[in-house]
Amino acid sequence: LQNSLDDLFSLLQFLQLPNFEDKSWWNPNISKPIKSRYPNTQKTGFTRLHALLKPLILRRTKDQKVNGKPLITLPPIT
């Protein structure tokens, strides 16, 4: 995440997604597990976060093509 889980929660609140705009749901199900010091609990939190974000976020790669042309042309790495 770019900033913090709380920033992400604020964005979800703005989108007014049912059940995900409630801090009393967000903290015990997403925020606290991810911030936990126990790896299994963290994994559970990240799994839930991934499931929540997957339908919301578009991911594009530099290998993707549209009508046979690259979606984006990047300069060489220097």
PyMOL Python script that loads the backbone (N, CA, C, O; Angstrom):
from pymol import cmd

cmd.read_pdbstr("""\
ATOM      1  N   LEU A   1       0.826  -1.179   0.000  1.00  0.00           N
ATOM      2  CA  LEU A   1       0.000   0.000   0.000  1.00  0.00           C
ATOM      3  C   LEU A   1       0.871   1.243   0.000  1.00  0.00           C
ATOM      4  O   LEU A   1       1.948   1.269   0.596  1.00  0.00           O
ATOM      5  N   GLN A   2       0.396   2.246  -0.664  1.00  0.00           N
ATOM      6  CA  GLN A   2       1.189   3.460  -0.784  1.00  0.00           C
ATOM      7  C   GLN A   2       1.328   4.188   0.548  1.00  0.00           C
ATOM      8  O   GLN A   2       2.430   4.592   0.917  1.00  0.00           O
ATOM      9  N   ASN A   3       0.246   4.356   1.260  1.00  0.00           N
ATOM     10  CA  ASN A   3       0.292   5.118   2.495  1.00  0.00           C
ATOM     11  C   ASN A   3       0.018   4.224   3.692  1.00  0.00           C
ATOM     12  O   ASN A   3       0.956   3.696   4.289  1.00  0.00           O
ATOM     13  N   SER A   4      -1.228   4.043   4.054  1.00  0.00           N
ATOM     14  CA  SER A   4      -1.539   3.200   5.201  1.00  0.00           C
ATOM     15  C   SER A   4      -2.900   2.543   5.007  1.00  0.00           C
ATOM     16  O   SER A   4      -3.666   2.908   4.115  1.00  0.00           O
ATOM     17  N   LEU A   5      -3.178   1.572   5.855  1.00  0.00           N
ATOM     18  CA  LEU A   5      -4.479   0.917   5.808  1.00  0.00           C
ATOM     19  C   LEU A   5      -5.599   1.903   6.113  1.00  0.00           C
ATOM     20  O   LEU A   5      -6.695   1.799   5.562  1.00  0.00           O
ATOM     21  N   ASP A   6      -5.321   2.849   6.984  1.00  0.00           N
ATOM     22  CA  ASP A   6      -6.333   3.855   7.309  1.00  0.00           C
ATOM     23  C   ASP A   6      -6.653   4.732   6.107  1.00  0.00           C
ATOM     24  O   ASP A   6      -7.801   5.134   5.919  1.00  0.00           O
ATOM     25  N   ASP A   7      -5.650   5.029   5.295  1.00  0.00           N
ATOM     26  CA  ASP A   7      -5.896   5.799   4.068  1.00  0.00           C
ATOM     27  C   ASP A   7      -6.767   4.996   3.100  1.00  0.00           C
ATOM     28  O   ASP A   7      -7.665   5.541   2.457  1.00  0.00           O
ATOM     29  N   LEU A   8      -6.490   3.703   3.009  1.00  0.00           N
ATOM     30  CA  LEU A   8      -7.299   2.842   2.154  1.00  0.00           C
ATOM     31  C   LEU A   8      -8.734   2.788   2.664  1.00  0.00           C
ATOM     32  O   LEU A   8      -9.682   2.847   1.881  1.00  0.00           O
ATOM     33  N   PHE A   9      -8.887   2.675   3.976  1.00  0.00           N
ATOM     34  CA  PHE A   9     -10.232   2.675   4.552  1.00  0.00           C
ATOM     35  C   PHE A   9     -10.971   3.961   4.190  1.00  0.00           C
ATOM     36  O   PHE A   9     -12.160   3.923   3.872  1.00  0.00           O
ATOM     37  N   SER A  10     -10.283   5.087   4.237  1.00  0.00           N
ATOM     38  CA  SER A  10     -10.916   6.367   3.883  1.00  0.00           C
ATOM     39  C   SER A  10     -11.393   6.363   2.438  1.00  0.00           C
ATOM     40  O   SER A  10     -12.464   6.889   2.134  1.00  0.00           O
ATOM     41  N   LEU A  11     -10.609   5.774   1.551  1.00  0.00           N
ATOM     42  CA  LEU A  11     -11.014   5.696   0.142  1.00  0.00           C
ATOM     43  C   LEU A  11     -12.247   4.807  -0.022  1.00  0.00           C
ATOM     44  O   LEU A  11     -13.156   5.122  -0.790  1.00  0.00           O
ATOM     45  N   LEU A  12     -12.263   3.698   0.707  1.00  0.00           N
ATOM     46  CA  LEU A  12     -13.421   2.807   0.636  1.00  0.00           C
ATOM     47  C   LEU A  12     -14.660   3.479   1.221  1.00  0.00           C
ATOM     48  O   LEU A  12     -15.771   3.274   0.731  1.00  0.00           O
ATOM     49  N   GLN A  13     -14.472   4.273   2.256  1.00  0.00           N
ATOM     50  CA  GLN A  13     -15.588   5.042   2.812  1.00  0.00           C
ATOM     51  C   GLN A  13     -16.138   6.007   1.764  1.00  0.00           C
ATOM     52  O   GLN A  13     -17.351   6.152   1.615  1.00  0.00           O
ATOM     53  N   PHE A  14     -15.237   6.661   1.047  1.00  0.00           N
ATOM     54  CA  PHE A  14     -15.640   7.595   0.007  1.00  0.00           C
ATOM     55  C   PHE A  14     -16.463   6.889  -1.074  1.00  0.00           C
ATOM     56  O   PHE A  14     -17.437   7.447  -1.581  1.00  0.00           O
ATOM     57  N   LEU A  15     -16.070   5.666  -1.422  1.00  0.00           N
ATOM     58  CA  LEU A  15     -16.797   4.907  -2.443  1.00  0.00           C
ATOM     59  C   LEU A  15     -18.152   4.404  -1.942  1.00  0.00           C
ATOM     60  O   LEU A  15     -18.995   3.980  -2.733  1.00  0.00           O
ATOM     61  N   GLN A  16     -18.353   4.455  -0.642  1.00  0.00           N
ATOM     62  CA  GLN A  16     -19.592   4.032   0.002  1.00  0.00           C
ATOM     63  C   GLN A  16     -19.966   2.590  -0.345  1.00  0.00           C
ATOM     64  O   GLN A  16     -21.114   2.285  -0.667  1.00  0.00           O
ATOM     65  N   LEU A  17     -18.962   1.717  -0.267  1.00  0.00           N
ATOM     66  CA  LEU A  17     -19.220   0.300  -0.490  1.00  0.00           C
ATOM     67  C   LEU A  17     -19.913  -0.293   0.730  1.00  0.00           C
ATOM     68  O   LEU A  17     -19.437  -0.114   1.851  1.00  0.00           O
ATOM     69  N   PRO A  18     -21.020  -0.990   0.536  1.00  0.00           N
ATOM     70  CA  PRO A  18     -21.729  -1.558   1.685  1.00  0.00           C
ATOM     71  C   PRO A  18     -20.816  -2.467   2.517  1.00  0.00           C
ATOM     72  O   PRO A  18     -20.049  -3.253   1.962  1.00  0.00           O
ATOM     73  N   ASN A  19     -20.901  -2.359   3.816  1.00  0.00           N
ATOM     74  CA  ASN A  19     -20.147  -3.144   4.802  1.00  0.00           C
ATOM     75  C   ASN A  19     -18.673  -2.756   4.903  1.00  0.00           C
ATOM     76  O   ASN A  19     -18.052  -3.033   5.929  1.00  0.00           O
ATOM     77  N   PHE A  20     -18.099  -2.138   3.900  1.00  0.00           N
ATOM     78  CA  PHE A  20     -16.682  -1.788   3.953  1.00  0.00           C
ATOM     79  C   PHE A  20     -16.464  -0.349   4.377  1.00  0.00           C
ATOM     80  O   PHE A  20     -15.321   0.095   4.489  1.00  0.00           O
ATOM     81  N   GLU A  21     -17.524   0.375   4.613  1.00  0.00           N
ATOM     82  CA  GLU A  21     -17.393   1.749   5.071  1.00  0.00           C
ATOM     83  C   GLU A  21     -17.571   1.852   6.582  1.00  0.00           C
ATOM     84  O   GLU A  21     -17.632   2.951   7.134  1.00  0.00           O
ATOM     85  N   ASP A  22     -17.654   0.704   7.245  1.00  0.00           N
ATOM     86  CA  ASP A  22     -17.880   0.655   8.687  1.00  0.00           C
ATOM     87  C   ASP A  22     -16.574   0.327   9.414  1.00  0.00           C
ATOM     88  O   ASP A  22     -16.041  -0.774   9.276  1.00  0.00           O
ATOM     89  N   LYS A  23     -16.069   1.280  10.180  1.00  0.00           N
ATOM     90  CA  LYS A  23     -14.798   1.105  10.896  1.00  0.00           C
ATOM     91  C   LYS A  23     -14.869  -0.053  11.891  1.00  0.00           C
ATOM     92  O   LYS A  23     -13.857  -0.704  12.149  1.00  0.00           O
ATOM     93  N   SER A  24     -16.044  -0.317  12.449  1.00  0.00           N
ATOM     94  CA  SER A  24     -16.171  -1.421  13.411  1.00  0.00           C
ATOM     95  C   SER A  24     -16.023  -2.785  12.725  1.00  0.00           C
ATOM     96  O   SER A  24     -15.760  -3.784  13.395  1.00  0.00           O
ATOM     97  N   TRP A  25     -16.188  -2.838  11.405  1.00  0.00           N
ATOM     98  CA  TRP A  25     -15.911  -4.059  10.658  1.00  0.00           C
ATOM     99  C   TRP A  25     -14.454  -4.074  10.189  1.00  0.00           C
ATOM    100  O   TRP A  25     -13.781  -5.102  10.263  1.00  0.00           O
ATOM    101  N   TRP A  26     -13.979  -2.940   9.711  1.00  0.00           N
ATOM    102  CA  TRP A  26     -12.642  -2.824   9.129  1.00  0.00           C
ATOM    103  C   TRP A  26     -11.537  -3.179  10.130  1.00  0.00           C
ATOM    104  O   TRP A  26     -10.644  -3.965   9.815  1.00  0.00           O
ATOM    105  N   ASN A  27     -11.596  -2.605  11.328  1.00  0.00           N
ATOM    106  CA  ASN A  27     -10.515  -2.812  12.303  1.00  0.00           C
ATOM    107  C   ASN A  27     -10.296  -4.278  12.672  1.00  0.00           C
ATOM    108  O   ASN A  27      -9.170  -4.756  12.539  1.00  0.00           O
ATOM    109  N   PRO A  28     -11.312  -5.019  13.130  1.00  0.00           N
ATOM    110  CA  PRO A  28     -11.040  -6.402  13.536  1.00  0.00           C
ATOM    111  C   PRO A  28     -10.805  -7.358  12.374  1.00  0.00           C
ATOM    112  O   PRO A  28     -10.172  -8.397  12.559  1.00  0.00           O
ATOM    113  N   ASN A  29     -11.297  -7.035  11.182  1.00  0.00           N
ATOM    114  CA  ASN A  29     -11.187  -7.966  10.061  1.00  0.00           C
ATOM    115  C   ASN A  29     -10.018  -7.698   9.109  1.00  0.00           C
ATOM    116  O   ASN A  29      -9.523  -8.620   8.461  1.00  0.00           O
ATOM    117  N   ILE A  30      -9.584  -6.457   9.025  1.00  0.00           N
ATOM    118  CA  ILE A  30      -8.503  -6.107   8.097  1.00  0.00           C
ATOM    119  C   ILE A  30      -7.313  -5.488   8.835  1.00  0.00           C
ATOM    120  O   ILE A  30      -6.211  -6.035   8.802  1.00  0.00           O
ATOM    121  N   SER A  31      -7.525  -4.378   9.484  1.00  0.00           N
ATOM    122  CA  SER A  31      -6.443  -3.588  10.057  1.00  0.00           C
ATOM    123  C   SER A  31      -5.673  -4.324  11.168  1.00  0.00           C
ATOM    124  O   SER A  31      -4.450  -4.450  11.096  1.00  0.00           O
ATOM    125  N   LYS A  32      -6.377  -4.799  12.173  1.00  0.00           N
ATOM    126  CA  LYS A  32      -5.692  -5.453  13.298  1.00  0.00           C
ATOM    127  C   LYS A  32      -4.977  -6.743  12.896  1.00  0.00           C
ATOM    128  O   LYS A  32      -3.849  -6.960  13.339  1.00  0.00           O
ATOM    129  N   PRO A  33      -5.581  -7.611  12.075  1.00  0.00           N
ATOM    130  CA  PRO A  33      -4.829  -8.810  11.665  1.00  0.00           C
ATOM    131  C   PRO A  33      -3.542  -8.476  10.900  1.00  0.00           C
ATOM    132  O   PRO A  33      -2.511  -9.115  11.113  1.00  0.00           O
ATOM    133  N   ILE A  34      -3.601  -7.479  10.013  1.00  0.00           N
ATOM    134  CA  ILE A  34      -2.407  -7.132   9.236  1.00  0.00           C
ATOM    135  C   ILE A  34      -1.323  -6.541  10.132  1.00  0.00           C
ATOM    136  O   ILE A  34      -0.137  -6.792   9.921  1.00  0.00           O
ATOM    137  N   LYS A  35      -1.724  -5.764  11.123  1.00  0.00           N
ATOM    138  CA  LYS A  35      -0.755  -5.144  12.026  1.00  0.00           C
ATOM    139  C   LYS A  35      -0.282  -6.097  13.128  1.00  0.00           C
ATOM    140  O   LYS A  35       0.580  -5.737  13.931  1.00  0.00           O
ATOM    141  N   SER A  36      -0.835  -7.293  13.169  1.00  0.00           N
ATOM    142  CA  SER A  36      -0.480  -8.272  14.193  1.00  0.00           C
ATOM    143  C   SER A  36       0.974  -8.720  14.044  1.00  0.00           C
ATOM    144  O   SER A  36       1.551  -8.645  12.960  1.00  0.00           O
ATOM    145  N   ARG A  37       1.543  -9.177  15.132  1.00  0.00           N
ATOM    146  CA  ARG A  37       2.924  -9.678  15.064  1.00  0.00           C
ATOM    147  C   ARG A  37       2.958 -11.179  14.779  1.00  0.00           C
ATOM    148  O   ARG A  37       4.038 -11.763  14.685  1.00  0.00           O
ATOM    149  N   TYR A  38       1.806 -11.801  14.642  1.00  0.00           N
ATOM    150  CA  TYR A  38       1.719 -13.240  14.373  1.00  0.00           C
ATOM    151  C   TYR A  38       1.539 -13.478  12.880  1.00  0.00           C
ATOM    152  O   TYR A  38       0.568 -12.993  12.298  1.00  0.00           O
ATOM    153  N   PRO A  39       2.448 -14.212  12.245  1.00  0.00           N
ATOM    154  CA  PRO A  39       2.414 -14.402  10.787  1.00  0.00           C
ATOM    155  C   PRO A  39       1.109 -14.996  10.255  1.00  0.00           C
ATOM    156  O   PRO A  39       0.627 -14.566   9.207  1.00  0.00           O
ATOM    157  N   ASN A  40       0.530 -15.971  10.951  1.00  0.00           N
ATOM    158  CA  ASN A  40      -0.718 -16.564  10.455  1.00  0.00           C
ATOM    159  C   ASN A  40      -1.860 -15.566  10.495  1.00  0.00           C
ATOM    160  O   ASN A  40      -2.707 -15.549   9.602  1.00  0.00           O
ATOM    161  N   THR A  41      -1.885 -14.742  11.519  1.00  0.00           N
ATOM    162  CA  THR A  41      -2.921 -13.725  11.625  1.00  0.00           C
ATOM    163  C   THR A  41      -2.723 -12.662  10.544  1.00  0.00           C
ATOM    164  O   THR A  41      -3.692 -12.193   9.947  1.00  0.00           O
ATOM    165  N   GLN A  42      -1.468 -12.284  10.293  1.00  0.00           N
ATOM    166  CA  GLN A  42      -1.182 -11.329   9.223  1.00  0.00           C
ATOM    167  C   GLN A  42      -1.629 -11.880   7.872  1.00  0.00           C
ATOM    168  O   GLN A  42      -2.214 -11.166   7.058  1.00  0.00           O
ATOM    169  N   LYS A  43      -1.343 -13.154   7.649  1.00  0.00           N
ATOM    170  CA  LYS A  43      -1.715 -13.788   6.381  1.00  0.00           C
ATOM    171  C   LYS A  43      -3.223 -13.739   6.178  1.00  0.00           C
ATOM    172  O   LYS A  43      -3.697 -13.466   5.076  1.00  0.00           O
ATOM    173  N   THR A  44      -3.973 -14.004   7.238  1.00  0.00           N
ATOM    174  CA  THR A  44      -5.434 -13.932   7.164  1.00  0.00           C
ATOM    175  C   THR A  44      -5.889 -12.525   6.783  1.00  0.00           C
ATOM    176  O   THR A  44      -6.762 -12.360   5.931  1.00  0.00           O
ATOM    177  N   GLY A  45      -5.294 -11.511   7.417  1.00  0.00           N
ATOM    178  CA  GLY A  45      -5.644 -10.127   7.106  1.00  0.00           C
ATOM    179  C   GLY A  45      -5.339  -9.761   5.669  1.00  0.00           C
ATOM    180  O   GLY A  45      -6.148  -9.116   5.003  1.00  0.00           O
ATOM    181  N   PHE A  46      -4.160 -10.176   5.183  1.00  0.00           N
ATOM    182  CA  PHE A  46      -3.784  -9.865   3.797  1.00  0.00           C
ATOM    183  C   PHE A  46      -4.661 -10.622   2.805  1.00  0.00           C
ATOM    184  O   PHE A  46      -4.980 -10.099   1.737  1.00  0.00           O
ATOM    185  N   THR A  47      -5.053 -11.844   3.145  1.00  0.00           N
ATOM    186  CA  THR A  47      -5.950 -12.607   2.275  1.00  0.00           C
ATOM    187  C   THR A  47      -7.291 -11.900   2.150  1.00  0.00           C
ATOM    188  O   THR A  47      -7.847 -11.800   1.056  1.00  0.00           O
ATOM    189  N   ARG A  48      -7.810 -11.412   3.271  1.00  0.00           N
ATOM    190  CA  ARG A  48      -9.068 -10.675   3.241  1.00  0.00           C
ATOM    191  C   ARG A  48      -8.939  -9.377   2.444  1.00  0.00           C
ATOM    192  O   ARG A  48      -9.819  -9.030   1.657  1.00  0.00           O
ATOM    193  N   LEU A  49      -7.827  -8.664   2.657  1.00  0.00           N
ATOM    194  CA  LEU A  49      -7.602  -7.410   1.943  1.00  0.00           C
ATOM    195  C   LEU A  49      -7.503  -7.657   0.444  1.00  0.00           C
ATOM    196  O   LEU A  49      -8.065  -6.905  -0.352  1.00  0.00           O
ATOM    197  N   HIS A  50      -6.792  -8.705   0.062  1.00  0.00           N
ATOM    198  CA  HIS A  50      -6.651  -9.050  -1.359  1.00  0.00           C
ATOM    199  C   HIS A  50      -8.018  -9.357  -1.970  1.00  0.00           C
ATOM    200  O   HIS A  50      -8.329  -8.899  -3.069  1.00  0.00           O
ATOM    201  N   ALA A  51      -8.831 -10.133  -1.254  1.00  0.00           N
ATOM    202  CA  ALA A  51     -10.163 -10.476  -1.756  1.00  0.00           C
ATOM    203  C   ALA A  51     -11.026  -9.223  -1.914  1.00  0.00           C
ATOM    204  O   ALA A  51     -11.819  -9.125  -2.850  1.00  0.00           O
ATOM    205  N   LEU A  52     -10.871  -8.282  -1.010  1.00  0.00           N
ATOM    206  CA  LEU A  52     -11.632  -7.035  -1.069  1.00  0.00           C
ATOM    207  C   LEU A  52     -11.192  -6.164  -2.246  1.00  0.00           C
ATOM    208  O   LEU A  52     -12.031  -5.583  -2.936  1.00  0.00           O
ATOM    209  N   LEU A  53      -9.894  -6.072  -2.475  1.00  0.00           N
ATOM    210  CA  LEU A  53      -9.367  -5.149  -3.481  1.00  0.00           C
ATOM    211  C   LEU A  53      -9.366  -5.702  -4.904  1.00  0.00           C
ATOM    212  O   LEU A  53      -9.404  -4.937  -5.868  1.00  0.00           O
ATOM    213  N   LYS A  54      -9.324  -7.018  -5.038  1.00  0.00           N
ATOM    214  CA  LYS A  54      -9.207  -7.612  -6.368  1.00  0.00           C
ATOM    215  C   LYS A  54     -10.246  -7.096  -7.369  1.00  0.00           C
ATOM    216  O   LYS A  54      -9.875  -6.759  -8.493  1.00  0.00           O
ATOM    217  N   PRO A  55     -11.527  -7.021  -7.008  1.00  0.00           N
ATOM    218  CA  PRO A  55     -12.488  -6.501  -7.991  1.00  0.00           C
ATOM    219  C   PRO A  55     -12.464  -4.975  -8.148  1.00  0.00           C
ATOM    220  O   PRO A  55     -13.098  -4.438  -9.057  1.00  0.00           O
ATOM    221  N   LEU A  56     -11.742  -4.280  -7.278  1.00  0.00           N
ATOM    222  CA  LEU A  56     -11.741  -2.819  -7.308  1.00  0.00           C
ATOM    223  C   LEU A  56     -10.558  -2.215  -8.058  1.00  0.00           C
ATOM    224  O   LEU A  56     -10.636  -1.084  -8.536  1.00  0.00           O
ATOM    225  N   ILE A  57      -9.467  -2.963  -8.161  1.00  0.00           N
ATOM    226  CA  ILE A  57      -8.226  -2.405  -8.694  1.00  0.00           C
ATOM    227  C   ILE A  57      -7.915  -2.998 -10.069  1.00  0.00           C
ATOM    228  O   ILE A  57      -7.946  -4.214 -10.261  1.00  0.00           O
ATOM    229  N   LEU A  58      -7.619  -2.122 -11.005  1.00  0.00           N
ATOM    230  CA  LEU A  58      -7.174  -2.565 -12.320  1.00  0.00           C
ATOM    231  C   LEU A  58      -5.659  -2.683 -12.313  1.00  0.00           C
ATOM    232  O   LEU A  58      -4.959  -1.788 -11.839  1.00  0.00           O
ATOM    233  N   ARG A  59      -5.163  -3.778 -12.834  1.00  0.00           N
ATOM    234  CA  ARG A  59      -3.721  -3.958 -12.897  1.00  0.00           C
ATOM    235  C   ARG A  59      -3.333  -4.083 -14.361  1.00  0.00           C
ATOM    236  O   ARG A  59      -3.883  -4.901 -15.099  1.00  0.00           O
ATOM    237  N   ARG A  60      -2.388  -3.269 -14.761  1.00  0.00           N
ATOM    238  CA  ARG A  60      -1.892  -3.315 -16.136  1.00  0.00           C
ATOM    239  C   ARG A  60      -0.402  -3.581 -16.107  1.00  0.00           C
ATOM    240  O   ARG A  60       0.316  -3.052 -15.258  1.00  0.00           O
ATOM    241  N   THR A  61       0.057  -4.394 -17.026  1.00  0.00           N
ATOM    242  CA  THR A  61       1.478  -4.692 -17.100  1.00  0.00           C
ATOM    243  C   THR A  61       2.036  -4.158 -18.417  1.00  0.00           C
ATOM    244  O   THR A  61       1.289  -3.895 -19.360  1.00  0.00           O
ATOM    245  N   LYS A  62       3.336  -4.004 -18.466  1.00  0.00           N
ATOM    246  CA  LYS A  62       3.956  -3.461 -19.678  1.00  0.00           C
ATOM    247  C   LYS A  62       3.918  -4.455 -20.838  1.00  0.00           C
ATOM    248  O   LYS A  62       4.191  -4.088 -21.981  1.00  0.00           O
ATOM    249  N   ASP A  63       3.579  -5.720 -20.546  1.00  0.00           N
ATOM    250  CA  ASP A  63       3.490  -6.730 -21.593  1.00  0.00           C
ATOM    251  C   ASP A  63       2.111  -6.788 -22.247  1.00  0.00           C
ATOM    252  O   ASP A  63       1.950  -7.447 -23.273  1.00  0.00           O
ATOM    253  N   GLN A  64       1.127  -6.120 -21.682  1.00  0.00           N
ATOM    254  CA  GLN A  64      -0.225  -6.153 -22.233  1.00  0.00           C
ATOM    255  C   GLN A  64      -0.281  -5.430 -23.570  1.00  0.00           C
ATOM    256  O   GLN A  64       0.421  -4.448 -23.811  1.00  0.00           O
ATOM    257  N   LYS A  65      -1.158  -5.963 -24.441  1.00  0.00           N
ATOM    258  CA  LYS A  65      -1.312  -5.360 -25.765  1.00  0.00           C
ATOM    259  C   LYS A  65      -2.788  -5.098 -26.039  1.00  0.00           C
ATOM    260  O   LYS A  65      -3.666  -5.810 -25.552  1.00  0.00           O
ATOM    261  N   VAL A  66      -3.037  -4.057 -26.830  1.00  0.00           N
ATOM    262  CA  VAL A  66      -4.369  -3.716 -27.285  1.00  0.00           C
ATOM    263  C   VAL A  66      -4.305  -3.657 -28.805  1.00  0.00           C
ATOM    264  O   VAL A  66      -3.519  -2.892 -29.366  1.00  0.00           O
ATOM    265  N   ASN A  67      -5.115  -4.450 -29.464  1.00  0.00           N
ATOM    266  CA  ASN A  67      -5.093  -4.542 -30.936  1.00  0.00           C
ATOM    267  C   ASN A  67      -3.692  -4.851 -31.454  1.00  0.00           C
ATOM    268  O   ASN A  67      -3.284  -4.337 -32.495  1.00  0.00           O
ATOM    269  N   GLY A  68      -2.969  -5.678 -30.738  1.00  0.00           N
ATOM    270  CA  GLY A  68      -1.635  -6.091 -31.157  1.00  0.00           C
ATOM    271  C   GLY A  68      -0.526  -5.099 -30.860  1.00  0.00           C
ATOM    272  O   GLY A  68       0.640  -5.383 -31.134  1.00  0.00           O
ATOM    273  N   LYS A  69      -0.859  -3.948 -30.309  1.00  0.00           N
ATOM    274  CA  LYS A  69       0.142  -2.937 -29.981  1.00  0.00           C
ATOM    275  C   LYS A  69       0.335  -2.886 -28.470  1.00  0.00           C
ATOM    276  O   LYS A  69      -0.618  -3.081 -27.716  1.00  0.00           O
ATOM    277  N   PRO A  70       1.567  -2.626 -28.022  1.00  0.00           N
ATOM    278  CA  PRO A  70       1.809  -2.542 -26.576  1.00  0.00           C
ATOM    279  C   PRO A  70       0.935  -1.468 -25.949  1.00  0.00           C
ATOM    280  O   PRO A  70       0.726  -0.405 -26.534  1.00  0.00           O
ATOM    281  N   LEU A  71       0.430  -1.749 -24.766  1.00  0.00           N
ATOM    282  CA  LEU A  71      -0.401  -0.802 -24.033  1.00  0.00           C
ATOM    283  C   LEU A  71       0.380   0.464 -23.706  1.00  0.00           C
ATOM    284  O   LEU A  71      -0.156   1.571 -23.717  1.00  0.00           O
ATOM    285  N   ILE A  72       1.677   0.264 -23.413  1.00  0.00           N
ATOM    286  CA  ILE A  72       2.567   1.390 -23.095  1.00  0.00           C
ATOM    287  C   ILE A  72       3.970   1.047 -23.581  1.00  0.00           C
ATOM    288  O   ILE A  72       4.395  -0.106 -23.509  1.00  0.00           O
ATOM    289  N   THR A  73       4.663   2.023 -24.061  1.00  0.00           N
ATOM    290  CA  THR A  73       6.056   1.846 -24.473  1.00  0.00           C
ATOM    291  C   THR A  73       6.929   2.600 -23.491  1.00  0.00           C
ATOM    292  O   THR A  73       6.825   3.819 -23.352  1.00  0.00           O
ATOM    293  N   LEU A  74       7.788   1.862 -22.812  1.00  0.00           N
ATOM    294  CA  LEU A  74       8.667   2.465 -21.822  1.00  0.00           C
ATOM    295  C   LEU A  74      10.066   2.628 -22.382  1.00  0.00           C
ATOM    296  O   LEU A  74      10.501   1.810 -23.193  1.00  0.00           O
ATOM    297  N   PRO A  75      10.778   3.660 -21.970  1.00  0.00           N
ATOM    298  CA  PRO A  75      12.173   3.817 -22.421  1.00  0.00           C
ATOM    299  C   PRO A  75      13.033   2.744 -21.759  1.00  0.00           C
ATOM    300  O   PRO A  75      12.635   2.152 -20.756  1.00  0.00           O
ATOM    301  N   PRO A  76      14.225   2.495 -22.332  1.00  0.00           N
ATOM    302  CA  PRO A  76      15.122   1.506 -21.732  1.00  0.00           C
ATOM    303  C   PRO A  76      15.550   1.927 -20.317  1.00  0.00           C
ATOM    304  O   PRO A  76      15.619   3.114 -19.999  1.00  0.00           O
ATOM    305  N   ILE A  77      15.832   0.934 -19.490  1.00  0.00           N
ATOM    306  CA  ILE A  77      16.290   1.201 -18.140  1.00  0.00           C
ATOM    307  C   ILE A  77      17.717   1.710 -18.199  1.00  0.00           C
ATOM    308  O   ILE A  77      18.562   1.109 -18.861  1.00  0.00           O
ATOM    309  N   THR A  78      17.997   2.812 -17.513  1.00  0.00           N
ATOM    310  CA  THR A  78      19.365   3.334 -17.479  1.00  0.00           C
ATOM    311  C   THR A  78      19.795   3.552 -16.044  1.00  0.00           C
ATOM    312  O   THR A  78      20.919   3.989 -15.795  1.00  0.00           O
TER     313      THR A  78
END
""", "prot")
cmd.dss("prot")
cmd.show_as("cartoon", "prot")
cmd.util.cbc("prot")
cmd.orient("prot")
